[in-house]
Amino acid sequence: QWPSLCRRAEQDNSLIRDRVEAIVERVRTEGDGALYSLAKQIDGVELASLAVSADEFMQAEQRVSDEVKAAIEVAARNIETFHRAQLPGGVDLQTQEGVRCVQRAVAIRRVGLYIPGGTAPLFSTVLMLALPARIAGCGKVILCTPTNREGRVAAEVLYAARRCGVEQVFKVGGAQAVAAMAYGTESVPKVDKIFGPGNRYVTLAKQIVAAENTSIDMPAGPSEVMVMADESADAAFVAADMLSQAEHGRDSQTIVVCSSRPIAEAVAKEVERQRALLSREEYVAESLANSRAVVFDSREQMIAFAEEYAAEHLIISMRDAWDVAEQISSAGSIFIGNYSPESAGDYASGTNHTLPTSGWAHSCSGVNIDSFMRKMTIQELSVEGLKALAPTIEAMAEAEGLEAHAAAVRIRIEKC
């Protein structure tokens, strides 16, 4: 039964592929003209300018409450602290006498951040992407985000962008924003890598441009959480974590893995009680249709199933939770114990909330400082080093039938 229990909500992109490909191609060929036209056609907004002005930044700052500003500051400090600690050290050594090999981390020059608008403008994602980009030393950081019906970007998004040092924000959403950052337009600069979550149109557009000339952060699908719960778990806490994930969207998924049936039943009862109190209950109801509670006979089976599922968020509400976590290698981010809600990682603990979904945690990391950097190698051989390594290089090159490779060594040795 495990394959069916691990199945996520089905996403059939064949129905939207032609539309997304047409949007991407139109932006590539028509530039700003396509962006203005698509804003009117898709979002019903007539824009006077694509770029957010200095006045709009100033007005946004005035509209954000002091309480939210203070919260952004605390979250930003924690995110900066954790990500700055991730800065990589270099490698500089001799693999053998006279052969020096160096690895150096360098920042990606130009990055583009996509921040969804939709039902809930995710200004927290600005912090999660823009702060690591700045810490890594990316030379140019731009941000694209959709507007509301009045052509205005959410004030919290603009305030967070300015707090993180992002000076260029563009009023572009959806697949067209991804295309604009991938190819560049008269207003939107071309970038080397695109970050950020989005709906199916955004995700598919990222996959399309990634096949050509622009890197993306990771494959992304609907958000998800798994909670592992034994007798030490609080059913009300578990239900609250499931509902906090479910309200992300109609295709979000929540799984609770329990050590007994009474725990599963207590959680289900709490879910029903708490969901009735939520304003986004309609989203939650559809999301819960993709969700399930699973009971296992042993701790070992619970761990094995969590490994198989590879959750974006994994909450371990069990005795000896750190011991359980040591046995998990496939998860986007792990939350230990009854007092570590997923909300903490989503907003302010310091870890990044841009994480692999749909089982990609088997092979992909969440966004971290390395996501904004690339590793470059350098080597230098002295005359003595080349002489010592020459027989090895020539033998391998000749065995592969690459005579010019061998000759490139031989010609140097002959002149030494």
C-alpha positions as CSV (number, residue, x, y, z in Angstrom):
1,Q,0.0,0.0,0.0
2,W,2.9,2.4,0.5
3,P,3.1,3.7,-3.1
4,S,-0.6,4.8,-2.9
5,L,-0.2,6.2,0.5
6,C,2.8,8.3,-0.7
7,R,1.0,9.6,-3.8
8,R,0.6,13.4,-4.0
9,A,-2.3,15.3,-5.5
10,E,-2.2,14.7,-9.3
11,Q,-1.2,17.6,-11.5
12,D,-2.0,17.3,-15.2
13,N,0.0,20.1,-16.8
14,S,-0.8,18.9,-20.3
15,L,-4.0,21.1,-20.2
16,I,-2.0,24.3,-19.5
17,R,1.3,23.6,-21.3
18,D,0.3,25.2,-24.6
19,R,-0.9,28.3,-22.8
20,V,2.3,28.6,-20.7
21,E,4.5,28.0,-23.7
22,A,2.7,30.7,-25.7
23,I,3.1,33.2,-22.8
24,V,6.8,32.4,-22.5
25,E,7.4,32.8,-26.2
26,R,5.3,36.0,-26.4
27,V,7.4,37.6,-23.6
28,R,10.6,36.4,-25.2
29,T,9.7,38.1,-28.6
30,E,7.6,41.1,-27.5
31,G,9.2,42.1,-24.3
32,D,7.5,44.9,-22.2
33,G,4.6,45.0,-24.7
34,A,3.6,41.5,-23.8
35,L,3.9,42.2,-20.1
36,Y,1.6,45.2,-20.3
37,S,-0.9,43.3,-22.5
38,L,-0.9,40.1,-20.3
39,A,-1.4,42.1,-17.1
40,K,-4.6,43.5,-18.7
41,Q,-5.7,40.3,-20.2
42,I,-5.0,37.9,-17.3
43,D,-5.1,40.1,-14.2
44,G,-7.4,42.8,-15.4
45,V,-4.9,45.5,-14.6
46,E,-3.7,48.4,-16.7
47,L,-0.2,49.3,-15.6
48,A,1.3,52.7,-16.1
49,S,4.8,51.3,-15.3
50,L,6.3,47.9,-14.7
51,A,8.8,49.1,-12.1
52,V,7.8,50.0,-8.6
53,S,8.7,53.6,-8.0
54,A,10.5,55.2,-5.1
55,D,7.2,56.8,-4.1
56,E,5.5,53.4,-4.0
57,F,8.2,52.1,-1.7
58,M,7.8,55.0,0.6
59,Q,4.0,54.7,0.7
60,A,4.3,51.0,1.4
61,E,6.5,51.6,4.4
62,Q,3.9,53.9,5.8
63,R,1.2,51.3,5.3
64,V,3.0,48.5,7.2
65,S,2.2,48.4,10.9
66,D,4.9,48.8,13.5
67,E,4.0,45.3,14.8
68,V,4.7,43.7,11.4
69,K,7.9,45.8,10.9
70,A,9.1,44.5,14.3
71,A,8.3,40.9,13.3
72,I,10.1,41.3,10.0
73,E,13.1,42.6,11.9
74,V,13.3,39.6,14.3
75,A,12.8,37.1,11.4
76,A,15.4,38.8,9.3
77,R,18.0,38.7,12.0
78,N,17.5,35.0,12.6
79,I,17.5,34.2,8.9
80,E,20.7,36.3,8.4
81,T,22.4,34.6,11.3
82,F,21.7,31.1,10.2
83,H,22.5,31.7,6.5
84,R,25.7,33.7,7.2
85,A,26.9,30.7,9.2
86,Q,26.6,28.6,6.0
87,L,29.1,30.6,4.0
88,P,31.5,28.0,2.6
89,G,35.2,27.9,3.1
90,G,37.6,27.3,0.2
91,V,39.8,24.3,-0.7
92,D,43.4,24.9,-1.5
93,L,45.8,22.0,-1.5
94,Q,48.4,20.0,-3.4
95,T,47.1,16.6,-4.6
96,Q,50.7,15.7,-5.2
97,E,54.0,17.5,-5.4
98,G,53.8,20.4,-7.8
99,V,50.1,20.0,-8.5
100,R,47.9,22.7,-6.8
101,C,44.1,22.4,-6.9
102,V,41.8,25.1,-5.6
103,Q,38.0,25.3,-5.2
104,R,36.5,28.7,-4.7
105,A,32.9,29.6,-4.1
106,V,31.6,32.6,-6.2
107,A,28.2,34.3,-6.0
108,I,25.8,34.0,-9.0
109,R,26.0,37.4,-10.6
110,R,22.3,38.0,-11.3
111,V,19.3,36.4,-9.6
112,G,15.6,36.9,-9.9
113,L,13.1,36.3,-7.1
114,Y,9.4,35.4,-7.7
115,I,7.1,36.3,-4.9
116,P,3.5,35.0,-5.3
117,G,0.5,37.3,-4.8
118,G,-2.7,35.5,-5.2
119,T,-4.8,34.7,-2.1
120,A,-1.9,35.6,0.3
121,P,1.1,37.8,-0.6
122,L,4.1,35.8,0.8
123,F,6.3,38.6,2.1
124,S,8.1,36.0,4.3
125,T,9.4,34.5,1.1
126,V,11.1,37.8,0.3
127,L,13.2,37.4,3.5
128,M,13.9,33.7,2.7
129,L,15.3,34.5,-0.8
130,A,16.6,38.0,-0.7
131,L,18.7,37.8,2.5
132,P,20.7,34.7,1.4
133,A,21.2,36.4,-2.0
134,R,22.7,39.4,-0.3
135,I,24.8,37.4,2.1
136,A,26.2,35.3,-0.8
137,G,27.2,38.5,-2.6
138,C,25.0,38.3,-5.7
139,G,25.7,41.4,-7.7
140,K,22.1,42.0,-9.0
141,V,18.9,40.9,-7.3
142,I,15.5,41.7,-8.8
143,L,12.1,40.8,-7.7
144,C,8.8,40.1,-9.6
145,T,5.4,39.9,-8.0
146,P,1.8,40.4,-9.1
147,T,-0.3,43.4,-8.2
148,N,-3.8,43.6,-6.9
149,R,-6.7,44.9,-9.0
150,E,-5.6,48.5,-8.4
151,G,-2.1,47.8,-9.8
152,R,-0.5,48.0,-6.3
153,V,2.0,45.5,-4.9
154,A,1.4,44.4,-1.3
155,A,2.9,46.9,1.1
156,E,4.6,44.1,3.2
157,V,6.3,42.7,0.1
158,L,7.8,46.1,-0.7
159,Y,8.8,46.8,2.9
160,A,10.5,43.4,3.1
161,A,12.2,43.9,-0.2
162,R,13.7,47.2,0.9
163,R,14.7,45.7,4.3
164,C,16.7,43.0,2.4
165,G,18.4,45.5,0.0
166,V,16.3,44.8,-3.1
167,E,16.0,48.0,-5.1
168,Q,14.3,46.7,-8.3
169,V,10.8,45.3,-8.0
170,F,8.6,44.7,-11.0
171,K,4.8,44.4,-11.2
172,V,4.8,41.2,-13.1
173,G,3.2,37.9,-12.0
174,G,2.6,34.4,-13.3
175,A,4.4,32.6,-16.2
176,Q,5.1,36.0,-17.8
177,A,7.3,37.1,-14.8
178,V,9.4,33.9,-15.1
179,A,9.9,34.5,-18.9
180,A,10.7,38.2,-18.3
181,M,13.5,37.3,-15.9
182,A,14.8,34.4,-18.1
183,Y,15.0,36.4,-21.3
184,G,15.0,40.0,-20.2
185,T,12.8,42.8,-21.5
186,E,13.2,46.5,-22.0
187,S,12.4,47.0,-18.3
188,V,13.2,43.7,-16.6
189,P,16.8,42.6,-16.6
190,K,17.8,39.1,-17.6
191,V,19.0,36.9,-14.7
192,D,21.1,33.8,-14.4
193,K,18.9,31.9,-11.9
194,I,15.3,32.2,-10.8
195,F,14.0,31.5,-7.3
196,G,10.6,31.3,-5.7
197,P,7.4,29.3,-5.4
198,G,4.3,29.8,-7.5
199,N,1.2,28.1,-9.0
200,R,1.2,25.5,-11.7
201,Y,1.7,28.2,-14.4
202,V,4.8,29.6,-12.6
203,T,6.2,26.2,-12.0
204,L,5.8,25.0,-15.5
205,A,7.3,28.3,-16.9
206,K,10.3,27.7,-14.7
207,Q,10.8,24.2,-16.1
208,I,10.5,25.5,-19.6
209,V,13.1,28.2,-19.3
210,A,15.4,25.9,-17.3
211,A,15.6,23.7,-20.4
212,E,17.1,26.6,-22.3
213,N,19.3,29.2,-20.6
214,T,18.3,29.9,-17.0
215,S,18.8,27.9,-13.8
216,I,16.0,27.5,-11.3
217,D,16.1,26.8,-7.6
218,M,14.3,23.4,-7.6
219,P,11.3,21.4,-8.8
220,A,8.3,22.5,-6.9
221,G,4.8,21.2,-6.3
222,P,2.0,21.7,-3.8
223,S,3.1,22.2,-0.2
224,E,3.0,19.3,2.3
225,V,3.7,18.3,5.9
226,M,4.1,14.9,7.6
227,V,3.7,14.7,11.4
228,M,5.1,11.6,13.2
229,A,3.1,11.2,16.4
230,D,3.3,8.7,19.3
231,E,1.8,8.7,22.8
232,S,3.9,11.7,23.7
233,A,2.3,13.9,21.1
234,D,-0.5,16.4,21.7
235,A,-3.4,15.8,19.3
236,A,-4.4,19.4,19.3
237,F,-0.8,20.5,18.3
238,V,-0.7,17.8,15.6
239,A,-4.1,19.0,14.2
240,A,-3.0,22.6,14.3
241,D,0.2,21.8,12.3
242,M,-1.9,19.8,9.7
243,L,-4.3,22.7,9.3
244,S,-1.6,25.3,9.0
245,Q,-0.2,23.4,6.1
246,A,-3.7,22.7,4.6
247,E,-4.5,26.4,4.3
248,H,-1.6,26.9,1.9
249,G,-3.8,25.8,-1.0
250,R,-6.4,23.4,-2.2
251,D,-3.8,20.9,-3.4
252,S,-1.6,20.9,-0.3
253,Q,-1.2,17.6,1.5
254,T,-1.0,16.7,5.2
255,I,-0.1,13.3,6.5
256,V,0.0,12.1,10.1
257,V,1.9,8.9,10.9
258,C,0.8,7.4,14.2
259,S,1.9,4.7,16.5
260,S,-1.7,3.7,17.4
261,R,-5.3,4.1,16.3
262,P,-6.4,6.1,19.3
263,I,-3.8,8.8,18.4
264,A,-5.0,8.9,14.8
265,E,-8.7,9.2,16.0
266,A,-7.8,12.0,18.5
267,V,-6.0,13.9,15.8
268,A,-8.9,13.5,13.4
269,K,-11.3,14.8,16.0
270,E,-9.1,17.8,16.7
271,V,-8.8,18.6,13.0
272,E,-12.6,18.8,12.6
273,R,-12.9,21.0,15.7
274,Q,-10.2,23.4,14.7
275,R,-11.0,23.7,11.0
276,A,-14.4,25.1,11.7
277,L,-12.7,28.1,13.3
278,L,-10.6,29.0,10.2
279,S,-11.4,31.8,7.7
280,R,-9.8,29.8,4.9
281,E,-11.9,26.7,5.7
282,E,-12.8,26.2,2.0
283,Y,-9.1,25.8,1.1
284,V,-8.6,23.5,4.1
285,A,-11.6,21.3,3.2
286,E,-10.2,20.5,-0.3
287,S,-6.7,20.0,1.0
288,L,-7.8,17.6,3.6
289,A,-9.3,15.4,0.8
290,N,-5.7,14.8,-0.2
291,S,-4.6,14.0,3.3
292,R,-4.6,10.9,5.5
293,A,-3.7,9.4,8.8
294,V,-1.7,6.2,8.8
295,V,-1.1,3.8,11.7
296,F,1.9,1.6,12.0
297,D,2.8,-1.2,14.4
298,S,6.3,-0.1,15.2
299,R,8.6,2.9,15.4
300,E,10.8,1.4,12.7
301,Q,7.9,1.2,10.3
302,M,7.1,4.9,11.0
303,I,10.6,5.9,10.2
304,A,10.8,3.8,7.1
305,F,7.6,5.3,5.8
306,A,8.7,8.8,6.5
307,E,11.9,8.0,4.5
308,E,9.8,6.7,1.6
309,Y,7.5,9.7,1.6
310,A,10.3,12.4,1.8
311,A,8.2,15.2,3.1
312,E,8.8,18.9,2.5
313,H,8.2,19.5,6.2
314,L,8.6,16.7,8.7
315,I,7.5,17.2,12.3
316,I,8.6,14.6,14.8
317,S,6.3,14.6,17.9
318,M,7.8,11.4,19.4
319,R,9.8,10.3,22.4
320,D,13.6,10.6,21.6
321,A,12.8,12.8,18.6
322,W,16.4,13.6,17.9
323,D,17.2,9.9,17.7
324,V,14.4,9.5,15.1
325,A,15.7,12.5,13.2
326,E,19.2,10.9,13.0
327,Q,17.6,8.1,11.0
328,I,15.9,10.4,8.5
329,S,17.8,11.4,5.4
330,S,14.9,12.4,3.1
331,A,13.1,15.5,4.2
332,G,13.2,19.2,3.3
333,S,13.2,20.4,6.9
334,I,12.7,18.6,10.2
335,F,10.9,20.0,13.3
336,I,11.7,18.4,16.6
337,G,9.2,17.9,19.4
338,N,5.9,19.3,20.5
339,Y,7.0,22.9,20.6
340,S,8.5,23.2,17.1
341,P,5.6,24.1,14.8
342,E,6.1,24.3,11.1
343,S,5.1,27.9,11.3
344,A,8.4,28.7,13.1
345,G,10.4,27.5,10.0
346,D,8.0,29.2,7.7
347,Y,8.6,32.6,9.2
348,A,11.2,33.3,11.8
349,S,13.4,30.5,13.3
350,G,16.1,31.2,10.7
351,T,15.9,28.1,8.5
352,N,14.7,28.5,4.9
353,H,11.1,27.7,4.0
354,T,11.8,27.2,0.2
355,L,11.9,23.4,0.2
356,P,11.6,20.4,-2.1
357,T,8.1,18.9,-2.5
358,S,6.6,15.9,-4.2
359,G,9.3,13.5,-3.1
360,W,12.1,15.6,-4.4
361,A,13.6,15.7,-0.9
362,H,15.1,12.3,-1.8
363,S,17.6,14.2,-4.0
364,C,17.2,17.9,-3.6
365,S,18.1,20.4,-0.8
366,G,16.0,23.3,0.2
367,V,17.2,26.8,-0.6
368,N,20.4,27.7,1.3
369,I,23.4,29.9,0.9
370,D,24.9,27.4,-1.6
371,S,21.8,27.9,-3.9
372,F,23.1,31.5,-4.6
373,M,26.7,30.4,-5.2
374,R,28.6,28.1,-7.6
375,K,31.9,26.3,-7.0
376,M,34.7,27.0,-9.4
377,T,38.0,25.1,-9.5
378,I,41.5,26.4,-10.3
379,Q,44.6,24.4,-10.8
380,E,48.3,25.2,-11.3
381,L,51.0,22.7,-12.2
382,S,54.7,23.4,-11.9
383,V,57.2,22.0,-14.4
384,E,58.1,19.3,-11.9
385,G,54.4,18.6,-11.2
386,L,53.6,18.2,-14.9
387,K,56.6,15.9,-15.4
388,A,55.5,13.7,-12.6
389,L,51.9,13.5,-13.8
390,A,52.6,13.3,-17.6
391,P,52.8,9.5,-17.8
392,T,49.4,9.1,-16.2
393,I,47.8,11.8,-18.4
394,E,49.3,10.4,-21.6
395,A,48.4,6.8,-20.8
396,M,44.8,7.7,-20.0
397,A,44.4,10.0,-23.0
398,E,45.8,7.4,-25.4
399,A,43.6,4.7,-24.0
400,E,40.6,6.9,-24.7
401,G,41.8,7.6,-28.2
402,L,42.3,11.3,-27.6
403,E,45.7,11.9,-29.1
404,A,45.6,15.7,-28.9
405,H,45.1,15.5,-25.1
406,A,48.3,13.4,-24.8
407,A,50.1,15.8,-27.3
408,A,49.2,18.8,-25.2
409,V,51.2,17.3,-22.3
410,R,54.0,15.9,-24.5
411,I,54.8,19.2,-26.2
412,R,55.4,20.8,-22.9
413,I,57.6,18.0,-21.5
414,E,59.8,18.2,-24.6
415,K,60.5,21.9,-24.0
416,C,61.2,21.5,-20.3
